[in-house]
Amino acid sequence: MAISFKGAHFPKDVILHAVFFYLRYGVSYRDLEEIMAERGVSVDHATLNRWVERYAGQVAEDARRGKRLPDRSWRMDGTYI
């Protein structure tokens, strides 16, 4: 399922970049607001909070769905026995 950005006032690339940055680096919303301003995007910290609440679960679900399953067989090297 694709993430729906219907009604969003910012491009999806901007939203996904902000959500990824928040989740990956664990910065505060106010710090993220400053980081986005440095990149030329004027967005309020409350908007960033709404984006994370709305899109973080969907981003995580898409990442899990795209993850490759491990193989059924595996080999152990003799040095670890």
C-alpha positions as CSV (number, residue, x, y, z in Angstrom):
1,M,0.0,0.0,0.0
2,A,1.4,3.4,-1.0
3,I,1.4,6.2,1.5
4,S,-1.3,8.7,0.7
5,F,-0.2,12.4,0.8
6,K,-3.7,13.7,-0.2
7,G,-4.3,17.1,1.2
8,A,-0.7,17.7,2.2
9,H,0.6,21.3,1.7
10,F,4.2,20.2,1.3
11,P,5.8,17.9,-1.3
12,K,6.0,14.3,-0.2
13,D,9.8,14.3,-0.4
14,V,9.9,17.1,2.2
15,I,7.5,15.2,4.5
16,L,9.4,11.9,4.2
17,H,12.7,13.6,4.7
18,A,11.5,15.2,7.9
19,V,9.9,12.0,9.3
20,F,13.0,9.9,8.4
21,F,15.3,12.5,10.0
22,Y,13.2,12.6,13.2
23,L,13.0,8.8,13.5
24,R,16.6,8.1,12.6
25,Y,18.4,10.7,14.7
26,G,15.9,11.3,17.5
27,V,16.1,15.1,17.5
28,S,13.4,17.3,19.1
29,Y,10.7,18.8,16.9
30,R,12.1,22.3,17.5
31,D,15.6,21.2,16.5
32,L,14.1,19.5,13.4
33,E,12.3,22.8,12.6
34,E,15.7,24.5,12.6
35,I,17.3,21.8,10.5
36,M,14.5,22.1,7.9
37,A,14.9,25.9,7.9
38,E,18.6,25.5,7.1
39,R,17.5,23.5,4.1
40,G,15.0,26.3,3.0
41,V,11.8,24.7,4.3
42,S,9.8,26.9,6.7
43,V,7.7,24.5,8.8
44,D,6.4,24.7,12.4
45,H,7.4,22.1,15.0
46,A,3.7,21.3,15.6
47,T,3.3,20.4,11.9
48,L,6.4,18.2,12.2
49,N,4.7,16.5,15.2
50,R,1.6,15.8,13.1
51,W,3.7,14.5,10.2
52,V,5.5,12.0,12.5
53,E,2.2,10.9,14.1
54,R,0.5,10.4,10.8
55,Y,3.3,8.9,8.6
56,A,5.8,7.1,10.9
57,G,3.7,4.0,11.2
58,Q,3.1,3.9,7.4
59,V,6.8,4.4,6.7
60,A,7.7,1.6,9.1
61,E,5.1,-0.7,7.6
62,D,6.4,-0.1,4.0
63,A,10.0,-0.7,5.2
64,R,9.0,-4.0,6.9
65,R,7.1,-5.2,3.8
66,G,10.1,-4.4,1.5
67,K,12.5,-6.3,3.8
68,R,13.8,-9.6,2.5
69,L,13.0,-12.7,4.5
70,P,16.0,-14.7,5.8
71,D,16.9,-18.0,4.1
72,R,15.7,-21.2,5.7
73,S,19.2,-22.8,5.6
74,W,22.4,-21.3,7.0
75,R,26.0,-22.4,7.7
76,M,28.1,-21.9,10.8
77,D,31.9,-21.4,10.5
78,G,34.0,-23.8,12.5
79,T,35.6,-21.0,14.4
80,Y,32.4,-20.3,16.2
81,I,31.8,-23.8,17.5
